[in-house]
Amino acid sequence: MDERTFHTRRLSFGAVADSYDRVRPSYPEAAVRWILGDAPARVLDLGAGTGLLTRTLLRLGHEVIAVEPDARMRAVCAARTPEATVLEGSAEAIPLPDGSVGGVVAGQSYHWFAGAAGHAEIARVLVPGGVFGPLWNLRDESVGWVARLSALVSREDGSSHQGSLAADAFGAAFGPVTGAVFAHARRHTTGSLVELALSRSYVLTAAPARRAEIEAGVRTLAAELPQPFDLPYVTRAYRARLVR
Ligand SMILES: C[S@@+](CC[C@H](N)C(=O)[O-])C[C@H]1O[C@@H](n2cnc3c(N)ncnc32)[C@H](O)[C@@H]1O
């Protein structure tokens, strides 16, 4: 993906913030526990979007600060997540003091951060020994119809994380990165599956004719499924501790 396309897609989600919050999956509590442990902490949700991960963190008893650069995503997050502190900012400019949070998590957003600048900011706001954990919900493409769905909506889309992160992926300030995988599912109908497809950055920034083509393809695919149906996901979670 060239740099211009990357920047257009990075902040494309606000256009569908309301629908995004309705149809995108949340995150398994087990994955969040694996990253942060069970003790309640002060946690930064970085690239919080509309608050899908923020609300899982709150359910687990954490005090949450949600940081999000897109005003429209932030507005949905603030309206639907009144228990969290919602702030404007980004991975490269986190509006928090040094050493102020025990954990930083990033749901479906780490791939939009600018590498070293983001790592330095995350390290700055963490307490010594604090944990950074990005995680992604990936459609479970071992299921036949899900693989067909992915072929429809993901073409040319390098915008989500598919592979494994290297042990030194977060730079020298962090210890080794380890990973774990968790299964879950989100219930859908044809209508919500179409909305889901239309909430992807590649589709959001595609030409109207291409969007119409994708929508028609998803409708045809979903018509073959019993209604409602479960869309299976695997959540890929990573964690590493601040070592200096
Ligand atoms: C796919 S959404 C994920 C939102 C939410 N975390 C979730 O799990 O639903 C990606 C989010 O990252 C935000 N984002 C993009 N670039 C960012 C950056 N450099 N720093 C922090 N957030 C960023 C976008 O505005 C968007 O809200």
The ligand as a Gaussian input file, in Angstrom:
#p B3LYP/6-31G(d) Opt

LIG

0 1
 C       -9.948000      -0.459000      12.963000
 S      -10.177000       0.848000      14.115000
 C      -10.155000       0.000000      15.702000
 C      -10.917000       0.746000      16.764000
 C      -11.081000       0.012000      18.093000
 N       -9.836000      -0.139000      18.794000
 C      -11.722000      -1.352000      17.884000
 O      -11.139000      -2.342000      18.271000
 O      -12.828000      -1.406000      17.338000
 C       -8.600000       1.627000      14.066000
 C       -8.571000       2.919000      14.884000
 O       -7.234000       3.392000      14.970000
 C       -7.260000       4.787000      14.886000
 N       -5.929000       5.246000      14.486000
 C       -5.437000       5.420000      13.246000
 N       -4.181000       5.865000      13.295000
 C       -3.844000       5.961000      14.609000
 C       -2.661000       6.374000      15.313000
 N       -1.569000       6.755000      14.656000
 N       -2.690000       6.376000      16.662000
 C       -3.796000       5.975000      17.336000
 N       -4.946000       5.565000      16.714000
 C       -4.956000       5.558000      15.372000
 C       -8.359000       5.056000      13.867000
 O       -8.843000       6.380000      13.949000
 C       -9.397000       4.017000      14.252000
 O      -10.322000       4.503000      15.178000

